[in-house]
């Protein structure tokens, strides 16, 4: 495998579903990297039309590993991200983002440097949080960066509740005033940076659908010895959808769902049962189950989330705002 010190290559995982921002994201990542020559992209393009020719026309086409899947043949975001992971080829680092992402200049050096500093605190650090938003105004991306005085800590939403038959939790980002990255218990699937070996050690569960995706990834990573850190600043920004509004770019929306092998309602129920088994059952033995390096009791101590007892406590002592 490529050595981090000598060849700090980055594999950028992108799962796109009918996303008009895919090419914006690809071009922005390359244009704003200090070392674009060290980037590779794994793109799973769930689109009505094969866009291979448009990919081939890009000046950096040789850096893009492209897989086209018709929207009627896809099984959701976790399935697509699993396919994107299969395009990994031994790069030193992994960056997983959504296909509607804006980058700051020098984002690649920022993330490599932060990872290097975190190695003093953990052998397997993960940098992850919900990125700040950007918006397109008259075709121009507009964003406001964080001020670097707080970390966005991912915690269960105040209204989130666990029940014996449903382990799915909604998470939200809350500010914590701090001068250094904060160890956390949850990841953002839309911004995750780690050693490339994460792809092999914590493979994406293709049998999940949407809800519970990040919970599974976070707990499985933790029990395999990885540590999650929420940074003070993020060099990427996310184009968020309006909550409660139906979009054609939602996998479960539209006529395509009726023609799939598995409907969204079935995939949602299957994922819920699978997450229940992982977090409140037998741990889902196998590649997509809990690791052996740490226990769920240790996760409870870190997170305050007790899946067995269906309780949620605040390990930050009311410091979050």
SVG drawing of the C-alpha trace seen along z (x, -y; Angstrom):
<svg xmlns="http://www.w3.org/2000/svg" viewBox="-44 -36 53 49">
<polyline fill="none" stroke="black" stroke-width="0.4" points="0.0,0.0 1.1,-3.6 3.1,-5.1 1.6,-8.2 4.9,-10.0 6.3,-9.6 3.1,-9.6 0.2,-11.3 -2.4,-10.4 -6.1,-11.0 -8.9,-8.8 -12.1,-10.9 -15.3,-8.8 -18.3,-10.3 -21.7,-8.6 -24.0,-10.8 -27.7,-10.4 -29.2,-12.4 -27.0,-15.2 -26.5,-18.2 -23.6,-19.4 -21.4,-16.3 -19.2,-18.0 -19.1,-21.2 -17.8,-19.1 -15.1,-17.3 -13.8,-20.5 -13.8,-22.4 -11.9,-19.7 -9.2,-19.6 -9.0,-23.4 -8.5,-24.1 -6.1,-21.4 -2.4,-22.2 -1.5,-18.8 -4.1,-17.8 -1.6,-15.2 -2.1,-13.2 -5.9,-13.0 -8.0,-10.1 -11.8,-10.0 -14.2,-7.0 -17.5,-8.1 -20.7,-6.1 -23.0,-8.0 -26.6,-7.0 -28.0,-8.8 -30.5,-8.3 -27.6,-8.6 -24.1,-7.3 -21.9,-10.4 -18.7,-8.6 -18.0,-10.8 -18.3,-13.9 -15.9,-12.4 -13.5,-11.5 -13.5,-15.1 -12.3,-16.4 -8.6,-17.5 -8.1,-15.2 -10.1,-12.3 -7.3,-9.8 -7.9,-10.5 -11.5,-9.5 -12.7,-5.9 -16.3,-6.0 -19.1,-3.6 -22.5,-4.4 -25.7,-2.8 -29.2,-3.5 -31.4,-5.0 -33.8,-2.1 -31.0,0.4 -29.7,-1.3 -30.4,-0.4 -29.7,-3.6 -26.9,-5.7 -25.2,-3.0 -25.2,-0.6 -23.7,-3.3 -21.1,-4.3 -20.1,-0.7 -19.6,-0.5 -17.5,-3.7 -15.3,-2.1 -14.7,0.7 -12.9,-1.8 -10.3,-2.5 -6.8,-1.4 -4.4,-1.8 -4.3,-5.6 -2.8,-6.9 -6.0,-8.8 -9.7,-8.6 -12.0,-11.6 -15.7,-10.9 -17.9,-13.8 -21.3,-14.2 -21.5,-15.1 -22.6,-18.7 -19.6,-19.9 -17.6,-23.2 -13.9,-23.2 -11.6,-25.8 -8.3,-26.6 -5.6,-24.2 -8.2,-21.8 -5.9,-18.8 -3.0,-20.2 -5.3,-21.3 -6.7,-17.9 -3.4,-16.1 -1.8,-18.5 -4.7,-18.1 -4.5,-14.3 -0.8,-14.5 -1.4,-16.5 -4.1,-14.1 -1.7,-11.2 -0.3,-12.5 -3.7,-11.7 -4.8,-8.6 -3.3,-5.9 -6.4,-5.9 -7.9,-9.3 -11.0,-10.2 -11.8,-13.8 -15.6,-14.3 -18.5,-16.6 -21.4,-18.1 -19.9,-20.8 -21.2,-24.4 -23.5,-25.1 -23.0,-26.9 -25.7,-28.2 -25.8,-28.9 -26.8,-32.6 -27.1,-33.6 -24.8,-30.6 -22.1,-31.7 -21.4,-29.7 -21.8,-31.7 -20.7,-30.5 -19.7,-31.8 -16.8,-29.8 -16.7,-29.0 -14.7,-31.4 -12.4,-28.6 -13.5,-29.1 -15.9,-26.1 -16.1,-22.6 -19.3,-21.3 -20.0,-18.3 -22.5,-15.7 -25.0,-14.7 -28.4,-13.0 -31.1,-15.6 -32.8,-16.8 -36.1,-15.1 -34.4,-11.8 -35.5,-8.8 -34.5,-5.1 -37.0,-2.3 -36.5,1.5 -37.5,1.9 -35.8,-1.2 -32.2,-2.2 -32.3,-4.9 -31.4,-8.3 -31.4,-11.7 -28.2,-13.7 -27.5,-17.4 -24.4,-19.6 -23.9,-21.7 -21.1,-24.2 -18.5,-23.6 -16.1,-26.4 -12.6,-24.8 -9.1,-25.3 -8.5,-21.8 -10.4,-19.1 -13.0,-17.3 -13.3,-13.5 -16.8,-12.5 -19.0,-9.5 -20.6,-10.1 -19.5,-10.7 -20.8,-12.7 -21.1,-10.6 -20.8,-13.8 -17.4,-14.7 -15.1,-12.0 -11.3,-12.0 -9.1,-9.2 -6.3,-6.9 -7.1,-4.9 -7.1,-1.7 -10.5,-2.8 -12.0,-1.5 -10.8,2.0 -11.2,2.0 -14.7,0.5 -16.3,1.5 -19.6,-0.2 -22.7,1.9 -24.5,2.1 -27.6,3.6 -28.4,0.3 -30.4,-2.3 -30.4,-5.9 -31.4,-6.2 -28.8,-4.7 -26.0,-4.9 -23.8,-7.2 -24.6,-5.4 -23.4,-2.1 -20.2,-3.6 -19.4,-5.4 -19.9,-2.5 -18.2,0.0 -15.2,-2.3 -15.0,-2.9 -15.2,0.8 -12.4,1.4 -10.1,-1.1 -10.7,-4.3 -11.2,-7.6 -13.6,-10.3 -12.5,-14.0 -14.6,-17.1 -12.4,-19.8 -12.5,-23.6 -12.7,-24.4 -13.7,-22.4 -12.3,-23.1 -15.5,-21.8 -19.0,-23.1 -22.3,-21.3 -25.3,-22.3 -28.1,-21.3 -31.6,-20.5 -34.7,-22.1 -36.0,-19.7 -39.4,-18.2 -39.3,-19.2 -39.5,-16.3 -36.7,-16.3 -36.1,-14.2 -32.6,-13.7 -34.1,-11.7 -33.7,-8.0 -37.2,-7.3 -38.9,-9.9 -40.4,-9.4 -41.6,-6.6 -38.2,-4.9 -38.9,-3.4 -41.8,-1.4 -39.6,0.4 -36.8,1.4 -36.1,4.9 -36.6,3.5 -38.9,0.6 -37.8,-2.2 -40.3,-1.2 -38.8,2.3 -35.2,1.0 -36.1,-1.4 -37.6,1.4 -34.7,3.8 -32.1,1.2 -33.9,0.5 -33.9,4.2 -30.3,4.4 -29.3,1.5 -31.3,2.9 -29.3,6.1 -26.0,4.3 -26.6,1.9 -29.1,3.8 -28.8,7.4 -26.0,9.8 -23.7,7.2 -24.2,8.5 -21.3,10.9 -19.2,10.5 -17.6,7.8 -20.4,5.3 -20.7,5.9 -19.0,4.7 -15.3,4.9 -13.3,6.6 -10.9,3.8 -13.5,2.0 -16.9,2.8 -20.3,1.2 -19.8,0.4 -16.8,-1.7 -18.9,-3.4 -21.5,-4.2 -18.9,-5.8 -17.7,-8.0 -21.0,-8.9 -23.6,-8.7 -25.7,-6.6 -26.8,-3.3 -28.4,-1.3 -29.0,1.7 -31.0,-0.5 -32.4,-2.9 -31.1,-5.9 -29.1,-9.0 -27.0,-11.1 -24.8,-14.2 -21.1,-13.4 -20.3,-17.2 -22.0,-18.3 -24.2,-20.9 -21.3,-22.7 -22.8,-22.4 -24.7,-25.3"/>
</svg>
